[in-house]
Amino acid sequence: MTTRLFLIRHGATQLTAEDRFSGAENVYLSEEGRAQAERLALRLADDNIAAVYASPLDRTMETARVIAEPHQLPVTPREGLQEISHGHWEGMTRKEVESQFPEEYTSWESDPFTFAPLGGESGISVLARALPVVREIVVSHTDKNIVVVSHKATIRLILSSLLGFDERGYRDRLDQAPACLNILDFRDPVHARLMLFNDISHYSDHPLRPQKHLSRWWDTNNAVENSRA
């Protein structure tokens, strides 16, 4: 058995460009985001895709429909694939959150896996709903190729868990660009091998260099390295 999972982040939105918390916000793809999805659809057009699943939010469903179109497949929405909710931070920029809720923001930066802002979700909560969905999808499509379109934090948490990383560091160690492609091969529902990570070669001729928006740990260390250059 080798079941191949194409795990994809949705394309860019206006809130992506503004660096706003948009986990539960139901925003649409920007023109750039749709173009990214169309490039990815072209890349996957010759793959034998058996099924397409997505978070039910508009940006993920739209991305998934673009990818599914060449294969004439429906998109099946799954609630468990939704993005992490940031509660009362939704729609705010990071600077606004850090200024208005400094204690919450510091706690979240220190441990986003167990801490959640008021009305939001922790990383543990996201894994509790997302991993069973991924397992069910893999079990239901043995030896097939499947597309799953989800979100930045959710994908990083899924990858961390499946590959045996420390989930507490999912924001420090892993990035996900808009409309990026990750490929996981499953020998069985719990043993996965990462074949491709955060790839955007379908719309960019060079890998992105993450310079911000991962975590305070990344930003601080990156700033120190740049000052030494």
C-alpha positions as semicolon CSV with decimal commas, in nm:
position;residue;x (nm);y (nm);z (nm)
1;M;0,000;0,000;0,000
2;T;0,115;0,349;-0,086
3;T;-0,148;0,617;-0,055
4;R;-0,029;0,957;-0,171
5;L;-0,167;1,268;-0,003
6;F;-0,129;1,604;-0,176
7;L;-0,159;1,837;0,124
8;I;-0,211;2,193;0,000
9;R;-0,246;2,533;0,159
10;H;-0,506;2,766;0,003
11;G;-0,393;3,052;-0,221
12;A;-0,328;3,405;-0,103
13;T;-0,603;3,635;0,027
14;Q;-0,608;4,006;0,103
15;L;-0,576;3,928;0,472
16;T;-0,265;3,721;0,394
17;A;-0,104;4,027;0,239
18;E;-0,201;4,241;0,540
19;D;-0,067;3,984;0,790
20;R;-0,399;3,965;0,973
21;F;-0,525;3,678;1,186
22;S;-0,783;3,513;0,963
23;G;-0,824;3,160;1,096
24;A;-1,203;3,165;1,129
25;E;-1,258;3,460;0,894
26;N;-1,436;3,352;0,576
27;V;-1,237;3,545;0,315
28;Y;-1,201;3,481;-0,057
29;L;-0,890;3,431;-0,266
30;S;-0,728;3,743;-0,404
31;E;-0,648;3,760;-0,777
32;E;-0,296;3,652;-0,687
33;G;-0,429;3,360;-0,486
34;R;-0,651;3,237;-0,767
35;A;-0,360;3,259;-1,012
36;Q;-0,151;3,052;-0,769
37;A;-0,425;2,789;-0,748
38;E;-0,458;2,777;-1,128
39;R;-0,085;2,717;-1,164
40;L;-0,104;2,434;-0,911
41;A;-0,405;2,285;-1,089
42;L;-0,206;2,279;-1,411
43;R;0,083;2,110;-1,231
44;L;-0,143;1,834;-1,096
45;A;-0,360;1,797;-1,407
46;D;-0,186;1,477;-1,523
47;D;-0,187;1,309;-1,181
48;N;-0,454;1,048;-1,128
49;I;-0,644;1,215;-0,845
50;A;-0,914;0,999;-0,685
51;A;-1,074;1,252;-0,449
52;V;-1,051;1,613;-0,333
53;Y;-1,125;1,730;0,022
54;A;-1,109;2,077;0,175
55;S;-1,183;2,288;0,475
56;P;-1,533;2,437;0,421
57;L;-1,410;2,799;0,430
58;D;-1,434;2,991;0,102
59;R;-1,060;3,031;0,041
60;T;-0,995;2,658;0,073
61;M;-1,303;2,549;-0,120
62;E;-1,220;2,787;-0,403
63;T;-0,861;2,660;-0,420
64;A;-0,983;2,300;-0,414
65;R;-1,240;2,355;-0,690
66;V;-0,975;2,500;-0,918
67;I;-0,753;2,197;-0,857
68;A;-1,041;1,950;-0,894
69;E;-1,173;2,092;-1,221
70;P;-0,930;1,916;-1,461
71;H;-1,021;1,585;-1,295
72;Q;-1,397;1,653;-1,300
73;L;-1,419;1,575;-0,931
74;P;-1,643;1,723;-0,662
75;V;-1,488;1,884;-0,355
76;T;-1,590;1,728;-0,024
77;P;-1,583;1,979;0,265
78;R;-1,464;1,854;0,605
79;E;-1,504;2,067;0,916
80;G;-1,201;1,913;1,085
81;L;-0,968;2,065;0,823
82;Q;-1,055;2,425;0,917
83;E;-0,791;2,671;1,028
84;I;-0,712;2,732;1,392
85;S;-0,947;2,992;1,539
86;H;-0,784;3,294;1,699
87;G;-1,095;3,399;1,887
88;H;-1,117;3,773;1,953
89;W;-0,796;3,833;1,757
90;E;-0,966;3,751;1,427
91;G;-0,919;4,019;1,162
92;M;-0,654;4,205;1,362
93;T;-0,291;4,254;1,261
94;R;-0,016;4,105;1,473
95;K;0,094;4,451;1,584
96;E;-0,260;4,531;1,696
97;V;-0,287;4,207;1,892
98;E;0,051;4,254;2,057
99;S;-0,044;4,607;2,157
100;Q;-0,398;4,538;2,280
101;F;-0,351;4,192;2,434
102;P;0,018;4,177;2,533
103;E;-0,019;3,906;2,798
104;E;-0,220;3,679;2,573
105;Y;0,016;3,734;2,283
106;T;0,322;3,654;2,494
107;S;0,162;3,333;2,621
108;W;0,066;3,232;2,266
109;E;0,414;3,300;2,133
110;S;0,564;3,092;2,415
111;D;0,336;2,791;2,366
112;P;0,076;2,805;2,087
113;F;0,025;2,430;2,120
114;T;-0,151;2,443;2,458
115;F;-0,250;2,811;2,488
116;A;-0,545;2,969;2,310
117;P;-0,659;3,334;2,306
118;L;-1,005;3,410;2,440
119;G;-1,261;3,233;2,223
120;G;-0,992;3,065;2,015
121;E;-0,829;2,724;1,978
122;S;-0,501;2,572;2,090
123;G;-0,287;2,359;1,865
124;I;-0,395;2,053;2,064
125;S;-0,759;2,127;1,982
126;V;-0,681;2,155;1,612
127;L;-0,499;1,822;1,606
128;A;-0,785;1,656;1,794
129;R;-1,022;1,738;1,509
130;A;-0,786;1,733;1,207
131;L;-0,589;1,410;1,253
132;P;-0,895;1,179;1,262
133;V;-1,013;1,336;0,935
134;V;-0,676;1,277;0,767
135;R;-0,671;0,917;0,892
136;E;-1,024;0,855;0,764
137;I;-0,935;0,999;0,422
138;V;-0,621;0,784;0,394
139;V;-0,807;0,469;0,501
140;S;-1,088;0,537;0,254
141;H;-0,855;0,574;-0,046
142;T;-0,597;0,297;-0,021
143;D;-0,336;0,309;-0,301
144;K;-0,490;0,626;-0,444
145;N;-0,383;0,988;-0,487
146;I;-0,586;1,232;-0,277
147;V;-0,591;1,611;-0,253
148;V;-0,655;1,783;0,080
149;V;-0,670;2,163;0,090
150;S;-0,634;2,320;0,432
151;H;-0,466;2,609;0,613
152;K;-0,124;2,721;0,733
153;A;-0,141;2,634;1,104
154;T;-0,353;2,323;1,054
155;I;-0,113;2,180;0,796
156;R;0,192;2,253;1,010
157;L;0,032;2,078;1,306
158;I;-0,067;1,777;1,094
159;L;0,284;1,747;0,952
160;S;0,445;1,782;1,295
161;S;0,232;1,503;1,437
162;L;0,259;1,263;1,143
163;L;0,636;1,303;1,117
164;G;0,706;1,286;1,490
165;F;0,817;1,647;1,542
166;D;0,757;1,835;1,866
167;E;0,422;1,998;1,795
168;R;0,503;2,282;2,037
169;G;0,750;2,416;1,781
170;Y;0,522;2,403;1,478
171;R;0,535;2,780;1,427
172;D;0,912;2,801;1,481
173;R;1,019;2,513;1,260
174;L;0,772;2,491;0,971
175;D;0,643;2,741;0,719
176;Q;0,369;2,714;0,456
177;A;0,351;2,955;0,163
178;P;0,021;3,032;-0,009
179;A;-0,084;2,755;-0,250
180;C;0,218;2,544;-0,155
181;L;0,231;2,170;-0,220
182;N;0,329;1,907;0,035
183;I;0,332;1,538;-0,055
184;L;0,301;1,256;0,198
185;D;0,316;0,887;0,115
186;F;0,140;0,650;0,357
187;R;0,238;0,285;0,395
188;D;-0,051;0,255;0,642
189;P;-0,273;0,509;0,823
190;V;-0,007;0,604;1,079
191;H;0,326;0,571;0,896
192;A;0,390;0,859;0,658
193;R;0,696;0,973;0,463
194;L;0,735;1,336;0,358
195;M;0,819;1,345;-0,013
196;L;0,782;1,718;-0,080
197;F;0,748;2,017;0,150
198;N;0,623;2,375;0,102
199;D;0,690;2,367;-0,272
200;I;0,578;2,663;-0,485
201;S;0,772;2,594;-0,804
202;H;0,442;2,601;-0,996
203;Y;0,423;2,979;-0,954
204;S;0,771;3,087;-0,845
205;D;1,112;3,016;-0,996
206;H;1,285;3,029;-0,658
207;P;1,198;2,917;-0,303
208;L;1,064;3,179;-0,066
209;R;1,298;3,301;0,204
210;P;1,089;3,331;0,522
211;Q;1,180;3,656;0,693
212;K;0,885;3,722;0,923
213;H;0,550;3,602;1,051
214;L;0,668;3,259;1,169
215;S;0,713;3,335;1,538
216;R;0,892;3,577;1,767
217;W;1,165;3,313;1,802
218;W;1,223;3,318;1,425
219;D;1,195;3,696;1,387
220;T;1,437;3,764;1,675
221;N;1,700;3,517;1,562
222;N;1,667;3,621;1,198
223;A;1,712;3,988;1,292
224;V;2,031;3,903;1,479
225;E;2,166;3,708;1,183
226;N;2,085;3,992;0,942
227;S;2,259;4,245;1,167
228;R;2,576;4,037;1,146
229;A;2,567;4,010;0,767
